[in-house]
Amino acid sequence: MINKKFFLFLLIINISHLIFSNNPIDLYEQARLHFFNQDYNKAIDVLKDSLQVNPHYIDAIELISRVYYESGSFEYAFTYISKALTLAPQRSDLIIFSADIETKLKRFNIAESKYKSIIASDPLNMDAFNGLANVYFLTEREILAKDTLLSILKSDQKNVHALLKLSQYYEDIDIVKAEQYYQTNLRYNSLYNDLYFQYSKFKFKQRLIRDALDMINIALEIKDSLEYKIYKAKYLLYINNPDEALAVYKDVLNKKSTDNSIYYNLSHGYNKVSDINNTVSSLNKSISLRPDDEIAAFFLDSILLEKFPLSASLRISRSLYYNQKSLEAKRTANFDLYLFNLRKSIMLNPENADSRSELADYYKSINFPERYFKELKLIYEITKSKDIKDMIEMQGRNLVYRLGVDWQVNQYNIDSETYTIPVFINYNIENYHYQVESMYALLLENLSYGKYKYELLPFIDKEYSRNEKMSISQGKEAYFYIDLFVKEIDTIVEVDLKLHNTTNSDLIHSFGTYQFGNDKMVITSATILRKIDSVIPLRAKIIKLSGNTALISAGRKHGVKLRDGVYIIKNKTYSLEQSKTDFLIDKSDIKGTGILVKIDENISEIKYKDIDSYKDIDVGDYIVLIKK
């Protein structure tokens, strides 16, 4: 009993000494423990204490650099590794780690130079070769990368990093070969945790999500990693197991409570079990940690709109927030953001008179007098303001000429010849936000509201095969469909959109864009929509005829301009030219030509001339623009 008490006493003394010691070596050991437990903030604090006692303690300098690296703070990691290199400029491991950080910071030329300097002095340094191959991959020099990795395997056929990078190289070009390299690696390096992690992502790309879950569980048995747990939780959400996903996310939050993306993903778990209060609470927490998170904000707003009667006060506050954002965007002349935020403000609170007044002024500024008049009437219903009533009376008197009055039609009751374009998503498990692709597709749909040439129709419940995409699109009588790819990298979003022919799935156009910083989702969406606008052909119909003039179902909203020339063609189903958005129109299909002489918002007047062989131009005939 005495020996046990004495042993316990010594243990307490030793632990107390370690915890309260100012010895830099003891502090370094504490930090290593925190680092092992992935408590990066504590590790950094303790290492800074160690370096206050001994600023030249190289082990502590190197470790704090590695902690910053693992937490994604690459600039800080570089600052500290540079200090370490001033103390030990010849240490190859420090030079290689410095090059690894340069690679993360996208300073590829410097990283390449550092790796090559190590190889020149140590031709058998496999870490330097692996780092160099990684730079080659990131700079799209795939052949050099592959040759470098194969040269590693000639010297070390079991090299886990070379085998892993070769697997990843083949993932998009030869799935069978990629699988072979993974299996070879697993045979040689069965205890390497990161191998199972990367293999799980490969399985996810093949949509073998339960296999991906099995692999991540093996990785977690080898190393209790927060990153692995985050991926496990996402896999669980994808296989619709929200209860277990919620448990994993809550465990992660014990050590990563300031990561807003965890709260965002947690909200999806709550939403899947219909716990709306916790869904909204998690999203509010996510936004409070990162107010510029557009995806969290978009999801929260969609929940508030869906549960309209239950969220009045929050909807009103969010509406005011978007009103302010719209005014900020207006001051910087960013009209894509201005309109998006203004419309979002009105959607969340249709009685926000300030936002409606701003929208009315916008319609007035772009010469949409009828829209302006309608908004004034809505504002009066909200405010009962005498000033607004006077403005309505004045605007009513000003609406002397309207093209619709001449032709005795209401332009807002005219059906446009709008293309329906299905949008299909492609999931990327490496994105921070769960199903960000779905949110982005809905954002595109939201921003495309009011585009009269086409309407986007997102299919976000799952991923679809090529045949399913064609079948669904043909069922919607769509000429085109879209494949959407979204990739989140640090503070950047990359978007790729592929426009396909519905009939044969041929690729017609591929659009790409990227953006970093605030409002990147809205900015890239607006850019993508403009690119779609530029290739989707106008198609309208003749609504009415009078002499040699006709009223057609296209106006400024469709992108037409005065003096635009048009063909009048037969009303029939047309095919597309191969790999183009143009219709296959035979000369015999053309009944006449015309030119736009008057334009309103949704309708235009043309003067036309029929072709001698045709004297039967009629209501319902199609109108297409003559390419300049």
C-alpha positions in Angstrom: 0.0 0.0 0.0 2.8 2.4 0.9 4.6 1.6 -2.4 1.5 2.4 -4.3 0.9 5.7 -2.5 4.6 6.6 -3.1 4.3 5.8 -6.8 1.1 7.9 -7.1 2.9 10.7 -5.3 5.8 10.6 -7.7 3.5 10.5 -10.7 1.6 13.6 -9.5 4.9 15.4 -8.9 6.2 14.5 -12.4 2.9 15.6 -14.1 2.8 18.8 -12.1 6.4 19.5 -13.0 5.6 19.0 -16.7 2.5 21.2 -16.6 3.9 24.1 -14.6 7.5 23.9 -15.7 9.1 26.8 -17.5 11.7 24.5 -18.9 11.5 24.9 -22.8 12.1 21.1 -23.2 9.2 20.3 -20.9 7.0 22.8 -22.7 8.0 21.2 -26.0 7.0 17.8 -24.7 3.6 19.2 -23.6 3.1 20.7 -27.1 3.9 17.4 -28.7 1.1 15.8 -26.7 -1.3 18.5 -27.7 -0.3 18.1 -31.3 -0.8 14.4 -31.1 -4.3 15.0 -29.7 -4.9 17.5 -32.6 -5.4 20.3 -30.1 -3.5 22.7 -32.3 -4.4 26.0 -30.5 -3.0 24.6 -27.2 0.1 23.3 -28.9 0.8 26.7 -30.4 0.3 28.5 -27.1 2.6 26.1 -25.3 5.3 26.3 -28.0 5.2 30.1 -27.9 5.8 29.9 -24.2 8.8 27.6 -24.9 10.2 30.0 -27.4 9.9 32.9 -25.1 12.2 31.1 -22.7 14.6 30.0 -25.6 13.9 31.8 -28.9 16.5 29.6 -30.6 15.1 26.2 -29.6 15.0 24.7 -33.1 12.8 21.7 -32.2 10.1 24.0 -30.9 10.4 26.2 -34.0 10.1 23.3 -36.3 7.1 21.8 -34.4 5.2 25.1 -34.3 5.7 25.3 -38.1 4.3 21.8 -38.5 1.3 22.6 -36.2 0.5 25.6 -38.3 0.8 23.5 -41.4 -1.6 20.9 -40.2 -4.1 23.5 -39.2 -4.0 25.1 -42.7 -2.1 28.3 -41.6 0.6 28.0 -44.3 1.9 31.6 -44.1 2.6 31.2 -40.4 4.1 27.7 -41.1 6.4 29.3 -43.6 7.5 32.1 -41.1 8.6 29.6 -38.5 10.3 27.1 -40.9 12.3 30.0 -42.3 13.5 30.8 -38.7 14.4 27.1 -38.3 16.4 27.2 -41.5 18.4 30.3 -40.4 19.6 28.1 -37.5 20.2 24.9 -39.5 20.4 25.9 -43.2 21.8 22.5 -44.4 19.2 20.3 -42.8 17.5 18.5 -45.8 14.3 17.6 -43.8 13.7 21.3 -43.1 14.4 22.3 -46.7 11.9 19.7 -47.9 9.3 20.8 -45.4 9.9 24.4 -46.5 9.3 23.3 -50.1 6.1 21.5 -49.0 4.8 24.8 -47.6 5.9 26.7 -50.7 3.8 24.2 -52.7 0.7 24.8 -50.5 1.2 28.6 -51.0 1.3 27.9 -54.8 4.9 29.2 -55.1 5.6 26.3 -57.3 8.9 27.5 -58.9 10.5 28.1 -55.5 9.3 24.7 -54.3 10.6 22.9 -57.4 14.0 24.6 -57.0 14.3 23.5 -53.3 13.3 19.9 -54.1 15.9 19.8 -56.9 18.6 21.2 -54.7 18.1 18.3 -52.3 18.1 15.7 -55.1 21.3 17.2 -56.5 23.1 16.6 -53.2 21.2 13.4 -52.2 19.9 11.5 -55.2 18.3 8.9 -53.0 16.1 11.3 -51.1 12.7 9.9 -51.9 10.8 12.6 -50.0 12.3 15.2 -52.3 11.4 13.2 -55.3 7.8 12.8 -54.1 7.6 16.5 -53.4 8.9 17.3 -56.9 6.3 14.9 -58.5 3.6 16.6 -56.6 4.7 20.0 -58.0 4.7 18.5 -61.5 1.1 17.3 -61.0 -0.1 20.7 -59.6 1.5 22.5 -62.6 -0.1 20.0 -65.1 3.1 18.3 -66.1 1.7 14.9 -65.7 4.2 13.0 -67.8 7.1 14.4 -65.8 5.2 13.6 -62.6 4.5 10.0 -63.6 8.1 9.4 -64.7 9.4 10.8 -61.4 7.2 8.5 -59.4 8.2 5.5 -61.5 11.8 6.3 -61.0 11.1 6.2 -57.2 9.6 2.8 -57.5 12.7 1.5 -59.3 14.7 2.3 -56.1 11.9 1.6 -53.6 9.0 -0.5 -55.0 7.1 -0.2 -51.7 7.3 3.6 -51.4 3.9 4.5 -50.0 3.8 8.0 -51.3 4.9 7.2 -54.9 2.3 4.4 -55.1 -0.4 6.6 -53.7 0.3 9.5 -56.1 0.3 7.0 -59.0 -3.1 5.8 -57.8 -4.4 9.3 -57.8 -2.8 10.0 -61.2 -4.8 7.2 -62.8 -8.1 7.9 -61.0 -9.5 10.0 -63.8 -8.0 8.2 -66.7 -7.8 4.5 -65.9 -9.9 3.3 -62.9 -8.7 -0.2 -63.1 -5.0 0.8 -63.0 -5.7 3.2 -60.1 -7.3 0.3 -58.2 -4.3 -1.9 -58.9 -1.9 0.7 -57.4 -4.1 1.1 -54.4 -4.2 -2.7 -53.8 -0.4 -2.9 -54.3 0.1 -0.1 -51.8 -2.3 -1.8 -49.3 -0.3 -5.0 -49.6 3.0 -3.3 -48.8 1.8 -0.6 -46.4 -1.2 -2.0 -44.6 -0.6 0.2 -41.5 -0.4 3.5 -43.2 -3.5 5.4 -42.1 -3.5 8.1 -44.8 -3.6 5.4 -47.5 -7.0 4.2 -46.3 -8.2 7.8 -46.1 -7.2 8.5 -49.8 -8.6 5.1 -50.9 -11.9 6.0 -49.2 -12.1 9.2 -51.4 -11.4 7.1 -54.5 -14.3 4.8 -53.5 -16.6 7.8 -53.1 -15.7 9.0 -56.6 -16.9 5.7 -57.8 -20.1 6.2 -55.7 -19.2 3.1 -53.6 -20.0 5.1 -50.5 -20.3 2.2 -48.1 -16.9 1.0 -49.2 -15.6 4.5 -48.6 -17.1 4.3 -45.1 -15.3 1.0 -44.5 -12.0 2.5 -45.5 -12.3 5.6 -43.4 -13.2 3.4 -40.4 -9.9 1.4 -40.9 -8.0 4.7 -41.1 -9.6 5.8 -37.8 -8.6 2.5 -36.1 -5.0 3.3 -37.0 -5.2 7.0 -36.1 -7.9 8.9 -34.3 -7.9 11.9 -36.7 -10.4 14.8 -36.7 -10.1 15.0 -40.5 -11.0 11.4 -40.9 -14.0 11.9 -38.6 -15.2 14.8 -40.6 -15.1 12.7 -43.8 -16.8 9.8 -42.0 -19.7 12.1 -41.0 -20.0 13.3 -44.6 -20.1 9.7 -45.9 -22.8 9.0 -43.3 -24.9 11.9 -44.5 -24.5 10.7 -48.1 -25.9 7.2 -47.2 -28.7 8.9 -45.2 -27.6 7.9 -41.8 -28.0 11.3 -40.0 -28.2 10.0 -36.5 -24.7 8.5 -36.6 -23.4 11.5 -38.6 -24.7 13.9 -35.9 -22.9 11.9 -33.2 -19.6 12.1 -35.1 -19.9 15.8 -35.7 -20.7 16.5 -32.1 -17.6 14.6 -31.1 -15.5 16.6 -33.6 -16.9 19.9 -32.1 -15.3 19.0 -28.8 -12.0 19.8 -30.3 -12.9 21.9 -33.3 -15.6 24.3 -32.0 -14.6 27.3 -34.2 -14.9 25.6 -37.6 -18.0 27.1 -39.2 -18.2 24.3 -41.8 -18.7 21.7 -39.1 -21.8 23.6 -37.9 -23.0 23.9 -41.5 -22.7 20.2 -42.1 -24.3 19.5 -38.7 -27.3 21.5 -39.8 -27.8 19.1 -42.6 -27.9 16.2 -40.2 -30.5 18.0 -38.1 -32.5 18.8 -41.2 -32.5 15.2 -42.3 -34.1 14.2 -38.9 -36.6 17.2 -39.2 -35.2 19.0 -36.2 -35.8 22.5 -37.6 -34.8 24.4 -34.4 -31.4 22.8 -34.3 -31.0 23.2 -38.0 -31.5 26.9 -37.8 -29.4 27.2 -34.6 -26.5 25.3 -36.3 -26.7 27.6 -39.3 -26.8 30.7 -37.2 -23.7 29.5 -35.4 -22.0 28.8 -38.7 -22.7 32.3 -39.9 -21.7 33.9 -36.7 -18.3 32.2 -37.0 -18.0 33.2 -40.6 -20.5 35.9 -41.7 -19.3 35.7 -45.4 -20.3 32.0 -45.8 -22.8 32.3 -48.7 -23.7 28.6 -48.7 -24.7 28.6 -45.0 -26.6 31.8 -45.6 -28.4 30.4 -48.7 -29.3 27.2 -46.8 -30.6 29.2 -43.8 -32.7 31.4 -46.1 -34.2 28.5 -47.9 -35.2 26.9 -44.5 -36.7 30.2 -43.4 -38.7 30.5 -46.6 -39.9 26.9 -46.4 -41.0 27.4 -42.8 -42.4 30.8 -43.5 -45.0 31.2 -40.6 -42.5 30.0 -38.0 -39.6 32.4 -38.6 -41.0 35.9 -38.9 -38.5 37.8 -36.7 -35.5 36.0 -38.2 -36.8 36.5 -41.7 -37.3 40.3 -41.1 -33.7 40.6 -39.7 -32.2 38.7 -42.6 -34.2 40.9 -45.0 -32.7 44.0 -43.5 -29.3 42.4 -43.7 -29.7 41.8 -47.5 -31.0 45.3 -48.0 -27.8 46.7 -46.5 -25.7 44.4 -48.6 -27.6 45.5 -51.8 -26.8 49.1 -51.0 -23.1 48.3 -50.5 -23.0 46.5 -53.8 -24.7 49.4 -55.5 -22.1 51.8 -54.2 -19.4 49.7 -55.8 -21.4 49.3 -59.0 -21.6 45.5 -58.6 -25.1 45.1 -60.0 -25.1 41.3 -60.0 -24.7 41.4 -56.2 -27.0 44.4 -55.9 -30.0 42.7 -57.6 -29.3 39.3 -55.9 -29.3 40.8 -52.4 -32.3 43.1 -53.2 -34.4 40.2 -54.4 -33.3 38.1 -51.5 -34.4 40.9 -49.1 -37.9 41.0 -50.7 -38.2 37.2 -50.8 -37.6 37.0 -47.1 -39.9 39.9 -46.3 -42.2 40.9 -49.1 -43.3 43.9 -47.0 -39.9 45.4 -46.8 -40.9 48.8 -48.3 -37.3 50.1 -48.4 -36.2 47.2 -50.6 -39.2 47.5 -52.8 -38.6 51.2 -53.2 -35.0 50.4 -54.2 -36.3 47.8 -56.7 -38.8 50.3 -58.1 -36.0 52.9 -58.7 -34.0 50.2 -60.4 -36.8 49.4 -62.8 -37.2 53.1 -63.5 -33.4 53.5 -64.2 -33.4 50.7 -66.8 -36.6 52.0 -68.5 -39.1 49.4 -67.4 -41.9 51.9 -66.7 -44.6 49.3 -66.2 -42.5 47.3 -63.7 -41.8 50.6 -61.9 -45.6 51.4 -61.8 -46.4 47.9 -60.4 -43.8 48.2 -57.7 -45.1 51.6 -56.7 -48.6 50.1 -56.3 -47.2 47.3 -54.0 -45.3 49.9 -51.9 -48.5 51.9 -51.5 -50.3 48.7 -50.3 -47.6 48.3 -47.6 -47.1 52.0 -46.5 -50.4 53.8 -47.5 -48.0 56.8 -48.1 -49.5 59.9 -49.7 -46.2 60.6 -51.4 -46.3 57.1 -53.0 -49.9 57.7 -54.1 -48.9 60.9 -55.8 -46.0 59.1 -57.6 -48.5 56.4 -58.8 -50.8 59.1 -60.2 -47.9 60.9 -61.9 -46.5 57.6 -63.3 -50.0 56.6 -64.6 -50.1 59.8 -66.6 -46.6 59.3 -67.9 -47.5 55.8 -69.3 -48.9 57.4 -72.4 -47.3 55.0 -74.9 -47.0 51.3 -74.4 -46.4 48.8 -77.2 -48.9 46.4 -75.6 -51.7 49.0 -75.9 -51.0 49.5 -79.6 -51.5 45.7 -80.1 -54.1 45.3 -77.4 -52.1 42.7 -75.4 -50.8 42.6 -71.9 -47.1 41.9 -72.3 -46.9 40.2 -68.9 -49.4 37.6 -70.0 -47.4 36.6 -73.0 -45.9 33.1 -72.9 -42.2 33.2 -73.8 -40.6 30.4 -75.9 -38.3 29.6 -72.9 -35.8 26.7 -73.1 -36.0 24.3 -70.1 -32.4 23.3 -69.2 -32.0 20.5 -66.6 -29.0 20.9 -64.3 -27.4 17.7 -62.9 -24.9 17.8 -60.1 -21.6 15.9 -59.5 -20.6 15.5 -55.9 -17.0 16.2 -54.6 -16.4 14.8 -51.2 -13.4 17.1 -50.7 -15.6 20.2 -50.6 -16.0 21.7 -47.1 -19.7 22.1 -47.4 -21.9 19.0 -47.6 -23.6 18.9 -51.0 -22.4 22.4 -51.9 -23.1 21.4 -55.5 -26.9 21.2 -54.7 -26.8 24.6 -53.1 -24.9 26.1 -56.0 -27.4 24.6 -58.5 -30.3 26.2 -56.6 -28.3 29.5 -56.5 -28.0 29.4 -60.3 -31.7 28.8 -60.5 -32.4 31.7 -58.2 -30.1 34.1 -60.1 -31.6 33.0 -63.5 -35.0 34.2 -62.4 -36.3 36.7 -64.9 -34.1 35.3 -67.8 -36.7 34.8 -70.4 -34.6 32.8 -72.9 -34.2 29.8 -70.6 -35.1 28.4 -67.2 -32.8 26.2 -65.2 -34.3 23.0 -63.6 -32.0 21.6 -61.0 -32.1 17.8 -60.1 -30.3 17.7 -56.8 -31.8 14.6 -55.0 -28.9 12.4 -56.3 -26.3 11.9 -59.0 -27.7 10.6 -62.3 -26.1 8.4 -64.9 -25.6 9.7 -68.5 -28.6 7.7 -69.8 -30.8 9.0 -66.9 -29.8 12.6 -67.7 -30.7 12.1 -71.4 -34.0 10.4 -70.5 -35.0 13.1 -68.0 -34.0 15.9 -70.4 -35.9 14.3 -73.3 -38.9 13.9 -71.1 -38.8 17.7 -70.4 -38.5 18.3 -74.1 -35.2 20.0 -73.4 -32.6 20.6 -76.2 -29.8 20.8 -73.7 -28.8 19.7 -70.2 -26.0 20.9 -67.9 -23.4 18.9 -65.9 -22.3 21.1 -62.9 -19.0 20.7 -61.1 -18.1 22.8 -58.0 -14.8 22.7 -56.2 -13.9 24.5 -53.0 -10.1 25.1 -52.5 -9.2 27.2 -49.5 -10.9 30.6 -50.1 -11.5 29.9 -53.8 -14.4 28.3 -55.6 -13.9 26.8 -59.0 -17.0 26.1 -61.2 -17.1 24.0 -64.3 -20.3 23.7 -66.4 -20.7 21.4 -69.3 -23.6 22.0 -71.8 -24.7 18.8 -73.5 -27.0 17.9 -76.4 -29.9 16.0 -75.0 -30.3 13.7 -78.0 -26.8 12.2 -78.0 -25.1 13.7 -74.9 -22.5 15.4 -77.1 -20.6 18.2 -75.4 -21.5 21.5 -76.9 -19.8 24.0 -74.6 -17.6 23.9 -71.5 -17.6 26.9 -69.3 -15.2 27.5 -66.3 -14.7 30.3 -63.9 -13.3 30.8 -60.4 -13.4 33.5 -57.7 -11.9 34.1 -54.3 -13.0 36.3 -51.4 -16.4 37.4 -50.4 -19.5 36.8 -52.5 -17.7 34.3 -54.7 -20.7 32.0 -55.1 -22.9 34.8 -56.5 -20.2 36.3 -58.6 -19.3 33.0 -60.3 -23.0 32.2 -60.8 -23.6 35.5 -62.5 -20.5 34.9 -64.7 -21.7 31.4 -65.6 -25.2 32.6 -66.5 -23.8 35.3 -68.8 -21.8 32.5 -70.6 -25.0 30.4 -71.0 -26.8 33.5 -72.3 -24.1 34.0 -74.9 -24.7 30.6 -76.5 -28.4 29.8 -76.0 -30.2 30.9 -79.2 -33.2 33.2 -79.1 -36.5 31.6 -80.1 -39.7 33.6 -80.1 -43.1 33.4 -81.8 -45.3 35.7 -83.8 -48.2 36.8 -81.6 -50.1 39.1 -83.9 -49.9 40.3 -87.5 -51.0 43.6 -89.0 -50.0 44.4 -92.6 -46.3 44.0 -92.9 -45.7 44.3 -89.2 -45.8 41.6 -86.5 -45.7 41.4 -82.7 -43.3 38.8 -81.4 -42.8 37.3 -77.9 -39.3 38.7 -77.2 -38.2 42.0 -75.8 -35.4 43.6 -73.8 -35.6 40.8 -71.2 -34.6 38.3 -74.0 -31.6 40.4 -75.0 -32.9 41.7 -78.4 -32.1 45.2 -79.6 -33.5 47.6 -82.1 -32.5 46.9 -85.7 -31.7 43.2 -85.0 -32.5 41.1 -88.0 -34.6 37.9 -87.7 -35.7 34.9 -89.8 -39.3 33.8 -89.7 -39.3 30.0 -89.9 -41.9 27.2 -89.9 -43.4 26.2 -86.6 -42.0 22.7 -86.3 -39.5 20.7 -84.2 -35.9 21.4 -85.1 -32.8 19.4 -84.3 -29.5 21.0 -83.2 -26.4 21.1 -85.3 -23.8 18.7 -84.2 -21.9 20.0 -81.1 -23.6 23.4 -81.4 -26.6 25.3 -80.0 -27.8 26.4 -83.4 -30.9 24.8 -85.0 -30.6 22.9 -88.2 -32.7 25.2 -90.5 -33.0 24.4 -94.1 -33.6 27.1 -96.7 -37.1 25.7 -97.3 -37.9 26.3 -93.6 -37.4 30.1 -93.9 -40.7 31.9 -94.7 -39.4 35.4 -94.4 -37.1 38.0 -92.8 -37.7 40.9 -90.5 -36.1 43.7 -88.5 -37.0 44.9 -85.0 -38.4 48.5 -85.0 -40.0 48.8 -81.6 -39.0 47.1 -78.3 -40.7 46.8 -74.9 -39.8 44.6 -71.9 -41.3 41.3 -73.1 -42.5 42.0 -76.6 -41.2 43.7 -79.8 -42.6 44.8 -83.1 -41.0 43.8 -86.4 -41.4 44.8 -90.0 -41.2 41.8 -92.1 -40.9 40.7 -95.7 -42.0 37.2 -96.8 -40.1 35.1 -99.3 -41.7 35.0 -102.7 -42.4 31.3 -102.5 -44.3 31.9 -99.2 -47.3 34.1 -98.7 -48.6 32.4 -95.5 -46.6 33.9 -92.6 -48.9 33.5 -89.7 -49.3 33.7 -85.9 -47.3 31.0 -84.3 -44.4 31.0 -86.7 -41.0 31.0 -85.0 -38.6 33.9 -84.9 -34.8 33.4 -84.7 -32.0 36.0 -84.8 -29.9 36.4 -87.9 -26.3 36.0 -86.8 -24.2 39.0 -87.5 
